[in-house]
Amino acid sequence: MDSRPAAPLTGRQLISHNLINALASVRSLTELLVEYPGLPDDERKRFLDLIRHEIDRLTRLFAQLTRPSERIDPS
């Protein structure tokens, strides 16, 4: 087994990693909303707010991909 630390991700790798995580989050939250239609309103609102946050994050990440000269910000 290799005990060397993993190399840091490049900018594009970091964006790709964050895109995949954000998409997985949106998918999971959406599935919960569909599978449990009787969720309390406050819980549904919380899930929808999280989905909105992840979509905003995805929008920023895609914008960074189209402007590669900018600094990478995965937040």
N, CA, C and O atoms as a Maestro MAE file, in Angstrom:
{
 s_m_m2io_version
 :::
 2.0.0
}

f_m_ct {
 s_m_title
 :::
 protein
 m_atom[300] {
  # First column is atom index #
  i_m_mmod_type
  r_m_x_coord
  r_m_y_coord
  r_m_z_coord
  i_m_residue_number
  s_m_chain_name
  s_m_pdb_residue_name
  s_m_pdb_atom_name
  i_m_atomic_number
  :::
  1 25 0.839 -1.181 0.000 1 A "MET " " N  " 7
  2 3 0.000 0.000 0.000 1 A "MET " " CA " 6
  3 2 0.881 1.240 0.000 1 A "MET " " C  " 6
  4 15 1.869 1.304 0.731 1 A "MET " " O  " 8
  5 25 0.531 2.209 -0.805 2 A "ASP " " N  " 7
  6 3 1.309 3.437 -0.944 2 A "ASP " " CA " 6
  7 2 0.976 4.387 0.204 2 A "ASP " " C  " 6
  8 15 -0.186 4.743 0.395 2 A "ASP " " O  " 8
  9 25 1.989 4.800 0.970 3 A "SER " " N  " 7
  10 3 1.744 5.662 2.118 3 A "SER " " CA " 6
  11 2 1.948 7.143 1.815 3 A "SER " " C  " 6
  12 15 1.816 7.984 2.704 3 A "SER " " O  " 8
  13 25 2.272 7.464 0.554 4 A "ARG " " N  " 7
  14 3 2.453 8.863 0.184 4 A "ARG " " CA " 6
  15 2 1.106 9.581 0.188 4 A "ARG " " C  " 6
  16 15 0.086 8.992 -0.169 4 A "ARG " " O  " 8
  17 25 1.101 10.855 0.592 5 A "PRO " " N  " 7
  18 3 -0.166 11.594 0.542 5 A "PRO " " CA " 6
  19 2 -0.616 11.788 -0.904 5 A "PRO " " C  " 6
  20 15 0.208 11.900 -1.812 5 A "PRO " " O  " 8
  21 25 -1.912 11.827 -1.101 6 A "ALA " " N  " 7
  22 3 -2.459 12.027 -2.442 6 A "ALA " " CA " 6
  23 2 -2.095 13.424 -2.935 6 A "ALA " " C  " 6
  24 15 -2.030 14.379 -2.160 6 A "ALA " " O  " 8
  25 25 -1.863 13.519 -4.227 7 A "ALA " " N  " 7
  26 3 -1.563 14.818 -4.823 7 A "ALA " " CA " 6
  27 2 -2.798 15.697 -4.741 7 A "ALA " " C  " 6
  28 15 -3.916 15.204 -4.888 7 A "ALA " " O  " 8
  29 25 -2.616 16.991 -4.509 8 A "PRO " " N  " 7
  30 3 -3.774 17.882 -4.459 8 A "PRO " " CA " 6
  31 2 -4.496 17.896 -5.808 8 A "PRO " " C  " 6
  32 15 -3.883 17.713 -6.860 8 A "PRO " " O  " 8
  33 25 -5.792 18.112 -5.752 9 A "LEU " " N  " 7
  34 3 -6.582 18.165 -6.979 9 A "LEU " " CA " 6
  35 2 -6.246 19.419 -7.778 9 A "LEU " " C  " 6
  36 15 -5.985 20.481 -7.213 9 A "LEU " " O  " 8
  37 25 -6.258 19.279 -9.095 10 A "THR " " N  " 7
  38 3 -6.091 20.457 -9.945 10 A "THR " " CA " 6
  39 2 -7.396 21.247 -9.917 10 A "THR " " C  " 6
  40 15 -8.405 20.768 -9.399 10 A "THR " " O  " 8
  41 25 -7.376 22.442 -10.469 11 A "GLY " " N  " 7
  42 3 -8.573 23.277 -10.494 11 A "GLY " " CA " 6
  43 2 -9.749 22.586 -11.150 11 A "GLY " " C  " 6
  44 15 -10.853 22.589 -10.608 11 A "GLY " " O  " 8
  45 25 -9.527 21.998 -12.303 12 A "ARG " " N  " 7
  46 3 -10.616 21.311 -13.025 12 A "ARG " " CA " 6
  47 2 -11.083 20.067 -12.261 12 A "ARG " " C  " 6
  48 15 -12.277 19.770 -12.235 12 A "ARG " " O  " 8
  49 25 -10.154 19.343 -11.644 13 A "GLN " " N  " 7
  50 3 -10.537 18.173 -10.857 13 A "GLN " " CA " 6
  51 2 -11.390 18.589 -9.661 13 A "GLN " " C  " 6
  52 15 -12.358 17.913 -9.311 13 A "GLN " " O  " 8
  53 25 -11.021 19.700 -9.046 14 A "LEU " " N  " 7
  54 3 -11.771 20.204 -7.899 14 A "LEU " " CA " 6
  55 2 -13.176 20.623 -8.317 14 A "LEU " " C  " 6
  56 15 -14.148 20.325 -7.622 14 A "LEU " " O  " 8
  57 25 -13.286 21.306 -9.439 15 A "ILE " " N  " 7
  58 3 -14.604 21.693 -9.945 15 A "ILE " " CA " 6
  59 2 -15.424 20.445 -10.262 15 A "ILE " " C  " 6
  60 15 -16.598 20.365 -9.900 15 A "ILE " " O  " 8
  61 25 -14.822 19.485 -10.927 16 A "SER " " N  " 7
  62 3 -15.515 18.247 -11.278 16 A "SER " " CA " 6
  63 2 -16.016 17.531 -10.026 16 A "SER " " C  " 6
  64 15 -17.161 17.081 -9.974 16 A "SER " " O  " 8
  65 25 -15.166 17.431 -9.040 17 A "HIS " " N  " 7
  66 3 -15.531 16.797 -7.771 17 A "HIS " " CA " 6
  67 2 -16.727 17.517 -7.144 17 A "HIS " " C  " 6
  68 15 -17.675 16.873 -6.694 17 A "HIS " " O  " 8
  69 25 -16.684 18.840 -7.116 18 A "ASN " " N  " 7
  70 3 -17.759 19.619 -6.515 18 A "ASN " " CA " 6
  71 2 -19.045 19.553 -7.336 18 A "ASN " " C  " 6
  72 15 -20.138 19.567 -6.771 18 A "ASN " " O  " 8
  73 25 -18.927 19.483 -8.658 19 A "LEU " " N  " 7
  74 3 -20.112 19.321 -9.504 19 A "LEU " " CA " 6
  75 2 -20.814 18.007 -9.186 19 A "LEU " " C  " 6
  76 15 -22.033 17.969 -9.020 19 A "LEU " " O  " 8
  77 25 -20.045 16.942 -9.104 20 A "ILE " " N  " 7
  78 3 -20.619 15.625 -8.825 20 A "ILE " " CA " 6
  79 2 -21.296 15.623 -7.455 20 A "ILE " " C  " 6
  80 15 -22.398 15.093 -7.311 20 A "ILE " " O  " 8
  81 25 -20.650 16.208 -6.452 21 A "ASN " " N  " 7
  82 3 -21.242 16.246 -5.108 21 A "ASN " " CA " 6
  83 2 -22.525 17.061 -5.078 21 A "ASN " " C  " 6
  84 15 -23.506 16.646 -4.460 21 A "ASN " " O  " 8
  85 25 -22.532 18.205 -5.733 22 A "ALA " " N  " 7
  86 3 -23.729 19.049 -5.743 22 A "ALA " " CA " 6
  87 2 -24.878 18.345 -6.461 22 A "ALA " " C  " 6
  88 15 -26.018 18.381 -5.996 22 A "ALA " " O  " 8
  89 25 -24.583 17.709 -7.586 23 A "LEU " " N  " 7
  90 3 -25.626 16.982 -8.319 23 A "LEU " " CA " 6
  91 2 -26.174 15.821 -7.492 23 A "LEU " " C  " 6
  92 15 -27.381 15.581 -7.492 23 A "LEU " " O  " 8
  93 25 -25.309 15.107 -6.797 24 A "ALA " " N  " 7
  94 3 -25.755 13.999 -5.951 24 A "ALA " " CA " 6
  95 2 -26.656 14.517 -4.829 24 A "ALA " " C  " 6
  96 15 -27.647 13.876 -4.478 24 A "ALA " " O  " 8
  97 25 -26.316 15.656 -4.279 25 A "SER " " N  " 7
  98 3 -27.124 16.251 -3.222 25 A "SER " " CA " 6
  99 2 -28.515 16.631 -3.741 25 A "SER " " C  " 6
  100 15 -29.522 16.337 -3.097 25 A "SER " " O  " 8
  101 25 -28.565 17.280 -4.898 26 A "VAL " " N  " 7
  102 3 -29.847 17.674 -5.491 26 A "VAL " " CA " 6
  103 2 -30.682 16.431 -5.774 26 A "VAL " " C  " 6
  104 15 -31.880 16.404 -5.490 26 A "VAL " " O  " 8
  105 25 -30.060 15.422 -6.325 27 A "ARG " " N  " 7
  106 3 -30.798 14.191 -6.642 27 A "ARG " " CA " 6
  107 2 -31.367 13.548 -5.382 27 A "ARG " " C  " 6
  108 15 -32.537 13.168 -5.356 27 A "ARG " " O  " 8
  109 25 -30.558 13.426 -4.346 28 A "SER " " N  " 7
  110 3 -31.002 12.795 -3.100 28 A "SER " " CA " 6
  111 2 -32.144 13.571 -2.453 28 A "SER " " C  " 6
  112 15 -33.138 12.985 -2.025 28 A "SER " " O  " 8
  113 25 -31.997 14.880 -2.385 29 A "LEU " " N  " 7
  114 3 -33.045 15.700 -1.776 29 A "LEU " " CA " 6
  115 2 -34.338 15.625 -2.579 29 A "LEU " " C  " 6
  116 15 -35.424 15.563 -2.001 29 A "LEU " " O  " 8
  117 25 -34.233 15.629 -3.900 30 A "THR " " N  " 7
  118 3 -35.406 15.527 -4.757 30 A "THR " " CA " 6
  119 2 -36.092 14.178 -4.565 30 A "THR " " C  " 6
  120 15 -37.318 14.106 -4.482 30 A "THR " " O  " 8
  121 25 -35.302 13.113 -4.495 31 A "GLU " " N  " 7
  122 3 -35.873 11.784 -4.273 31 A "GLU " " CA " 6
  123 2 -36.611 11.717 -2.936 31 A "GLU " " C  " 6
  124 15 -37.677 11.109 -2.846 31 A "GLU " " O  " 8
  125 25 -36.058 12.330 -1.915 32 A "LEU " " N  " 7
  126 3 -36.737 12.355 -0.619 32 A "LEU " " CA " 6
  127 2 -38.083 13.077 -0.714 32 A "LEU " " C  " 6
  128 15 -39.083 12.617 -0.163 32 A "LEU " " O  " 8
  129 25 -38.097 14.196 -1.409 33 A "LEU " " N  " 7
  130 3 -39.350 14.948 -1.566 33 A "LEU " " CA " 6
  131 2 -40.398 14.136 -2.324 33 A "LEU " " C  " 6
  132 15 -41.583 14.190 -1.997 33 A "LEU " " O  " 8
  133 25 -39.965 13.387 -3.331 34 A "VAL " " N  " 7
  134 3 -40.894 12.576 -4.123 34 A "VAL " " CA " 6
  135 2 -41.378 11.354 -3.334 34 A "VAL " " C  " 6
  136 15 -42.565 11.029 -3.350 34 A "VAL " " O  " 8
  137 25 -40.462 10.689 -2.653 35 A "GLU " " N  " 7
  138 3 -40.786 9.439 -1.961 35 A "GLU " " CA " 6
  139 2 -41.573 9.654 -0.674 35 A "GLU " " C  " 6
  140 15 -42.259 8.745 -0.207 35 A "GLU " " O  " 8
  141 25 -41.479 10.848 -0.100 36 A "TYR " " N  " 7
  142 3 -42.166 11.129 1.162 36 A "TYR " " CA " 6
  143 2 -43.018 12.391 1.020 36 A "TYR " " C  " 6
  144 15 -42.675 13.443 1.559 36 A "TYR " " O  " 8
  145 25 -44.129 12.277 0.290 37 A "PRO " " N  " 7
  146 3 -44.967 13.460 0.057 37 A "PRO " " CA " 6
  147 2 -45.605 14.011 1.331 37 A "PRO " " C  " 6
  148 15 -46.064 15.153 1.345 37 A "PRO " " O  " 8
  149 25 -45.638 13.221 2.393 38 A "GLY " " N  " 7
  150 3 -46.250 13.677 3.638 38 A "GLY " " CA " 6
  151 2 -45.294 14.366 4.592 38 A "GLY " " C  " 6
  152 15 -45.627 14.581 5.757 38 A "GLY " " O  " 8
  153 25 -44.112 14.715 4.111 39 A "LEU " " N  " 7
  154 3 -43.154 15.410 4.987 39 A "LEU " " CA " 6
  155 2 -43.773 16.707 5.506 39 A "LEU " " C  " 6
  156 15 -44.517 17.375 4.788 39 A "LEU " " O  " 8
  157 25 -43.467 17.056 6.742 40 A "PRO " " N  " 7
  158 3 -43.968 18.329 7.263 40 A "PRO " " CA " 6
  159 2 -43.473 19.496 6.404 40 A "PRO " " C  " 6
  160 15 -42.401 19.431 5.802 40 A "PRO " " O  " 8
  161 25 -44.267 20.551 6.363 41 A "ASP " " N  " 7
  162 3 -43.935 21.708 5.521 41 A "ASP " " CA " 6
  163 2 -42.567 22.299 5.845 41 A "ASP " " C  " 6
  164 15 -41.840 22.697 4.935 41 A "ASP " " O  " 8
  165 25 -42.204 22.363 7.127 42 A "ASP " " N  " 7
  166 3 -40.902 22.944 7.478 42 A "ASP " " CA " 6
  167 2 -39.747 22.096 6.940 42 A "ASP " " C  " 6
  168 15 -38.713 22.627 6.534 42 A "ASP " " O  " 8
  169 25 -39.934 20.775 6.943 43 A "GLU " " N  " 7
  170 3 -38.902 19.882 6.404 43 A "GLU " " CA " 6
  171 2 -38.816 20.022 4.875 43 A "GLU " " C  " 6
  172 15 -37.721 20.069 4.315 43 A "GLU " " O  " 8
  173 25 -39.967 20.088 4.212 44 A "ARG " " N  " 7
  174 3 -39.986 20.278 2.760 44 A "ARG " " CA " 6
  175 2 -39.299 21.593 2.380 44 A "ARG " " C  " 6
  176 15 -38.525 21.644 1.424 44 A "ARG " " O  " 8
  177 25 -39.591 22.657 3.141 45 A "LYS " " N  " 7
  178 3 -38.977 23.962 2.868 45 A "LYS " " CA " 6
  179 2 -37.465 23.886 3.049 45 A "LYS " " C  " 6
  180 15 -36.709 24.445 2.254 45 A "LYS " " O  " 8
  181 25 -37.031 23.194 4.095 46 A "ARG " " N  " 7
  182 3 -35.584 23.052 4.332 46 A "ARG " " CA " 6
  183 2 -34.919 22.324 3.170 46 A "ARG " " C  " 6
  184 15 -33.852 22.737 2.714 46 A "ARG " " O  " 8
  185 25 -35.536 21.244 2.684 47 A "PHE " " N  " 7
  186 3 -34.985 20.503 1.545 47 A "PHE " " CA " 6
  187 2 -34.957 21.377 0.295 47 A "PHE " " C  " 6
  188 15 -33.973 21.374 -0.445 47 A "PHE " " O  " 8
  189 25 -36.038 22.126 0.058 48 A "LEU " " N  " 7
  190 3 -36.081 23.000 -1.121 48 A "LEU " " CA " 6
  191 2 -35.033 24.108 -1.025 48 A "LEU " " C  " 6
  192 15 -34.426 24.472 -2.031 48 A "LEU " " O  " 8
  193 25 -34.819 24.640 0.167 49 A "ASP " " N  " 7
  194 3 -33.768 25.651 0.351 49 A "ASP " " CA " 6
  195 2 -32.387 25.059 0.056 49 A "ASP " " C  " 6
  196 15 -31.544 25.717 -0.553 49 A "ASP " " O  " 8
  197 25 -32.162 23.817 0.489 50 A "LEU " " N  " 7
  198 3 -30.882 23.151 0.208 50 A "LEU " " CA " 6
  199 2 -30.708 22.916 -1.290 50 A "LEU " " C  " 6
  200 15 -29.615 23.099 -1.827 50 A "LEU " " O  " 8
  201 25 -31.775 22.515 -1.960 51 A "ILE " " N  " 7
  202 3 -31.709 22.321 -3.408 51 A "ILE " " CA " 6
  203 2 -31.376 23.635 -4.091 51 A "ILE " " C  " 6
  204 15 -30.525 23.674 -4.980 51 A "ILE " " O  " 8
  205 25 -32.035 24.708 -3.687 52 A "ARG " " N  " 7
  206 3 -31.758 26.034 -4.268 52 A "ARG " " CA " 6
  207 2 -30.296 26.425 -4.047 52 A "ARG " " C  " 6
  208 15 -29.651 26.947 -4.956 52 A "ARG " " O  " 8
  209 25 -29.778 26.179 -2.861 53 A "HIS " " N  " 7
  210 3 -28.380 26.494 -2.553 53 A "HIS " " CA " 6
  211 2 -27.434 25.701 -3.465 53 A "HIS " " C  " 6
  212 15 -26.474 26.257 -4.000 53 A "HIS " " O  " 8
  213 25 -27.705 24.409 -3.638 54 A "GLU " " N  " 7
  214 3 -26.851 23.573 -4.488 54 A "GLU " " CA " 6
  215 2 -26.932 24.004 -5.954 54 A "GLU " " C  " 6
  216 15 -25.925 23.970 -6.662 54 A "GLU " " O  " 8
  217 25 -28.104 24.404 -6.411 55 A "ILE " " N  " 7
  218 3 -28.240 24.873 -7.794 55 A "ILE " " CA " 6
  219 2 -27.448 26.165 -7.986 55 A "ILE " " C  " 6
  220 15 -26.803 26.343 -9.020 55 A "ILE " " O  " 8
  221 25 -27.486 27.062 -7.011 56 A "ASP " " N  " 7
  222 3 -26.667 28.283 -7.089 56 A "ASP " " CA " 6
  223 2 -25.186 27.921 -7.159 56 A "ASP " " C  " 6
  224 15 -24.422 28.513 -7.922 56 A "ASP " " O  " 8
  225 25 -24.798 26.944 -6.353 57 A "ARG " " N  " 7
  226 3 -23.406 26.488 -6.357 57 A "ARG " " CA " 6
  227 2 -23.033 25.889 -7.715 57 A "ARG " " C  " 6
  228 15 -21.951 26.158 -8.238 57 A "ARG " " O  " 8
  229 25 -23.923 25.084 -8.281 58 A "LEU " " N  " 7
  230 3 -23.677 24.509 -9.607 58 A "LEU " " CA " 6
  231 2 -23.526 25.597 -10.661 58 A "LEU " " C  " 6
  232 15 -22.668 25.500 -11.538 58 A "LEU " " O  " 8
  233 25 -24.350 26.623 -10.577 59 A "THR " " N  " 7
  234 3 -24.279 27.732 -11.528 59 A "THR " " CA " 6
  235 2 -22.904 28.402 -11.463 59 A "THR " " C  " 6
  236 15 -22.301 28.699 -12.494 59 A "THR " " O  " 8
  237 25 -22.417 28.636 -10.241 60 A "ARG " " N  " 7
  238 3 -21.087 29.252 -10.078 60 A "ARG " " CA " 6
  239 2 -19.986 28.342 -10.623 60 A "ARG " " C  " 6
  240 15 -19.056 28.810 -11.280 60 A "ARG " " O  " 8
  241 25 -20.094 27.050 -10.351 61 A "LEU " " N  " 7
  242 3 -19.073 26.114 -10.826 61 A "LEU " " CA " 6
  243 2 -19.049 26.034 -12.351 61 A "LEU " " C  " 6
  244 15 -17.975 26.020 -12.951 61 A "LEU " " O  " 8
  245 25 -20.219 25.982 -12.980 62 A "PHE " " N  " 7
  246 3 -20.263 25.956 -14.445 62 A "PHE " " CA " 6
  247 2 -19.698 27.250 -15.026 62 A "PHE " " C  " 6
  248 15 -19.033 27.230 -16.061 62 A "PHE " " O  " 8
  249 25 -19.960 28.362 -14.366 63 A "ALA " " N  " 7
  250 3 -19.405 29.636 -14.833 63 A "ALA " " CA " 6
  251 2 -17.875 29.606 -14.761 63 A "ALA " " C  " 6
  252 15 -17.200 30.129 -15.648 63 A "ALA " " O  " 8
  253 25 -17.341 29.005 -13.729 64 A "GLN " " N  " 7
  254 3 -15.882 28.897 -13.612 64 A "GLN " " CA " 6
  255 2 -15.300 28.026 -14.716 64 A "GLN " " C  " 6
  256 15 -14.199 28.284 -15.204 64 A "GLN " " O  " 8
  257 25 -16.034 27.002 -15.106 65 A "LEU " " N  " 7
  258 3 -15.549 26.138 -16.191 65 A "LEU " " CA " 6
  259 2 -15.471 26.885 -17.512 65 A "LEU " " C  " 6
  260 15 -14.609 26.590 -18.339 65 A "LEU " " O  " 8
  261 25 -16.353 27.839 -17.717 66 A "THR " " N  " 7
  262 3 -16.354 28.578 -18.982 66 A "THR " " CA " 6
  263 2 -15.356 29.730 -18.971 66 A "THR " " C  " 6
  264 15 -15.071 30.313 -20.017 66 A "THR " " O  " 8
  265 25 -14.824 30.060 -17.802 67 A "ARG " " N  " 7
  266 3 -13.816 31.114 -17.688 67 A "ARG " " CA " 6
  267 2 -12.603 30.543 -16.952 67 A "ARG " " C  " 6
  268 15 -12.388 30.857 -15.782 67 A "ARG " " O  " 8
  269 25 -11.816 29.712 -17.623 68 A "PRO " " N  " 7
  270 3 -10.720 29.009 -16.947 68 A "PRO " " CA " 6
  271 2 -9.621 29.906 -16.413 68 A "PRO " " C  " 6
  272 15 -8.805 29.450 -15.611 68 A "PRO " " O  " 8
  273 25 -9.568 31.156 -16.823 69 A "SER " " N  " 7
  274 3 -8.512 32.024 -16.322 69 A "SER " " CA " 6
  275 2 -8.803 32.535 -14.912 69 A "SER " " C  " 6
  276 15 -7.919 33.089 -14.258 69 A "SER " " O  " 8
  277 25 -10.033 32.352 -14.443 70 A "GLU " " N  " 7
  278 3 -10.379 32.808 -13.103 70 A "GLU " " CA " 6
  279 2 -9.891 31.819 -12.052 70 A "GLU " " C  " 6
  280 15 -9.673 30.642 -12.337 70 A "GLU " " O  " 8
  281 25 -9.727 32.319 -10.841 71 A "ARG " " N  " 7
  282 3 -9.330 31.478 -9.722 71 A "ARG " " CA " 6
  283 2 -10.468 30.524 -9.403 71 A "ARG " " C  " 6
  284 15 -11.637 30.902 -9.482 71 A "ARG " " O  " 8
  285 25 -10.138 29.292 -9.045 72 A "ILE " " N  " 7
  286 3 -11.115 28.273 -8.711 72 A "ILE " " CA " 6
  287 2 -11.610 28.488 -7.290 72 A "ILE " " C  " 6
  288 15 -10.811 28.570 -6.357 72 A "ILE " " O  " 8
  289 25 -12.936 28.581 -7.119 73 A "ASP " " N  " 7
  290 3 -13.543 28.732 -5.807 73 A "ASP " " CA " 6
  291 2 -14.644 27.698 -5.666 73 A "ASP " " C  " 6
  292 15 -15.735 27.917 -6.193 73 A "ASP " " O  " 8
  293 25 -14.416 26.572 -4.978 74 A "PRO " " N  " 7
  294 3 -15.378 25.482 -4.927 74 A "PRO " " CA " 6
  295 2 -16.575 25.723 -4.019 74 A "PRO " " C  " 6
  296 15 -17.479 24.889 -3.976 74 A "PRO " " O  " 8
  297 25 -16.611 26.822 -3.303 75 A "SER " " N  " 7
  298 3 -17.714 27.037 -2.345 75 A "SER " " CA " 6
  299 2 -19.036 27.253 -2.995 75 A "SER " " C  " 6
  300 15 -20.038 27.445 -2.307 75 A "SER " " O  " 8
  :::
 }
 m_bond[299] {
  # First column is bond index #
  i_m_from
  i_m_to
  i_m_order
  :::
  1 1 2 1
  2 2 3 1
  3 3 4 2
  4 3 5 1
  5 5 6 1
  6 6 7 1
  7 7 8 2
  8 7 9 1
  9 9 10 1
  10 10 11 1
  11 11 12 2
  12 11 13 1
  13 13 14 1
  14 14 15 1
  15 15 16 2
  16 15 17 1
  17 17 18 1
  18 18 19 1
  19 19 20 2
  20 19 21 1
  21 21 22 1
  22 22 23 1
  23 23 24 2
  24 23 25 1
  25 25 26 1
  26 26 27 1
  27 27 28 2
  28 27 29 1
  29 29 30 1
  30 30 31 1
  31 31 32 2
  32 31 33 1
  33 33 34 1
  34 34 35 1
  35 35 36 2
  36 35 37 1
  37 37 38 1
  38 38 39 1
  39 39 40 2
  40 39 41 1
  41 41 42 1
  42 42 43 1
  43 43 44 2
  44 43 45 1
  45 45 46 1
  46 46 47 1
  47 47 48 2
  48 47 49 1
  49 49 50 1
  50 50 51 1
  51 51 52 2
  52 51 53 1
  53 53 54 1
  54 54 55 1
  55 55 56 2
  56 55 57 1
  57 57 58 1
  58 58 59 1
  59 59 60 2
  60 59 61 1
  61 61 62 1
  62 62 63 1
  63 63 64 2
  64 63 65 1
  65 65 66 1
  66 66 67 1
  67 67 68 2
  68 67 69 1
  69 69 70 1
  70 70 71 1
  71 71 72 2
  72 71 73 1
  73 73 74 1
  74 74 75 1
  75 75 76 2
  76 75 77 1
  77 77 78 1
  78 78 79 1
  79 79 80 2
  80 79 81 1
  81 81 82 1
  82 82 83 1
  83 83 84 2
  84 83 85 1
  85 85 86 1
  86 86 87 1
  87 87 88 2
  88 87 89 1
  89 89 90 1
  90 90 91 1
  91 91 92 2
  92 91 93 1
  93 93 94 1
  94 94 95 1
  95 95 96 2
  96 95 97 1
  97 97 98 1
  98 98 99 1
  99 99 100 2
  100 99 101 1
  101 101 102 1
  102 102 103 1
  103 103 104 2
  104 103 105 1
  105 105 106 1
  106 106 107 1
  107 107 108 2
  108 107 109 1
  109 109 110 1
  110 110 111 1
  111 111 112 2
  112 111 113 1
  113 113 114 1
  114 114 115 1
  115 115 116 2
  116 115 117 1
  117 117 118 1
  118 118 119 1
  119 119 120 2
  120 119 121 1
  121 121 122 1
  122 122 123 1
  123 123 124 2
  124 123 125 1
  125 125 126 1
  126 126 127 1
  127 127 128 2
  128 127 129 1
  129 129 130 1
  130 130 131 1
  131 131 132 2
  132 131 133 1
  133 133 134 1
  134 134 135 1
  135 135 136 2
  136 135 137 1
  137 137 138 1
  138 138 139 1
  139 139 140 2
  140 139 141 1
  141 141 142 1
  142 142 143 1
  143 143 144 2
  144 143 145 1
  145 145 146 1
  146 146 147 1
  147 147 148 2
  148 147 149 1
  149 149 150 1
  150 150 151 1
  151 151 152 2
  152 151 153 1
  153 153 154 1
  154 154 155 1
  155 155 156 2
  156 155 157 1
  157 157 158 1
  158 158 159 1
  159 159 160 2
  160 159 161 1
  161 161 162 1
  162 162 163 1
  163 163 164 2
  164 163 165 1
  165 165 166 1
  166 166 167 1
  167 167 168 2
  168 167 169 1
  169 169 170 1
  170 170 171 1
  171 171 172 2
  172 171 173 1
  173 173 174 1
  174 174 175 1
  175 175 176 2
  176 175 177 1
  177 177 178 1
  178 178 179 1
  179 179 180 2
  180 179 181 1
  181 181 182 1
  182 182 183 1
  183 183 184 2
  184 183 185 1
  185 185 186 1
  186 186 187 1
  187 187 188 2
  188 187 189 1
  189 189 190 1
  190 190 191 1
  191 191 192 2
  192 191 193 1
  193 193 194 1
  194 194 195 1
  195 195 196 2
  196 195 197 1
  197 197 198 1
  198 198 199 1
  199 199 200 2
  200 199 201 1
  201 201 202 1
  202 202 203 1
  203 203 204 2
  204 203 205 1
  205 205 206 1
  206 206 207 1
  207 207 208 2
  208 207 209 1
  209 209 210 1
  210 210 211 1
  211 211 212 2
  212 211 213 1
  213 213 214 1
  214 214 215 1
  215 215 216 2
  216 215 217 1
  217 217 218 1
  218 218 219 1
  219 219 220 2
  220 219 221 1
  221 221 222 1
  222 222 223 1
  223 223 224 2
  224 223 225 1
  225 225 226 1
  226 226 227 1
  227 227 228 2
  228 227 229 1
  229 229 230 1
  230 230 231 1
  231 231 232 2
  232 231 233 1
  233 233 234 1
  234 234 235 1
  235 235 236 2
  236 235 237 1
  237 237 238 1
  238 238 239 1
  239 239 240 2
  240 239 241 1
  241 241 242 1
  242 242 243 1
  243 243 244 2
  244 243 245 1
  245 245 246 1
  246 246 247 1
  247 247 248 2
  248 247 249 1
  249 249 250 1
  250 250 251 1
  251 251 252 2
  252 251 253 1
  253 253 254 1
  254 254 255 1
  255 255 256 2
  256 255 257 1
  257 257 258 1
  258 258 259 1
  259 259 260 2
  260 259 261 1
  261 261 262 1
  262 262 263 1
  263 263 264 2
  264 263 265 1
  265 265 266 1
  266 266 267 1
  267 267 268 2
  268 267 269 1
  269 269 270 1
  270 270 271 1
  271 271 272 2
  272 271 273 1
  273 273 274 1
  274 274 275 1
  275 275 276 2
  276 275 277 1
  277 277 278 1
  278 278 279 1
  279 279 280 2
  280 279 281 1
  281 281 282 1
  282 282 283 1
  283 283 284 2
  284 283 285 1
  285 285 286 1
  286 286 287 1
  287 287 288 2
  288 287 289 1
  289 289 290 1
  290 290 291 1
  291 291 292 2
  292 291 293 1
  293 293 294 1
  294 294 295 1
  295 295 296 2
  296 295 297 1
  297 297 298 1
  298 298 299 1
  299 299 300 2
  :::
 }
}
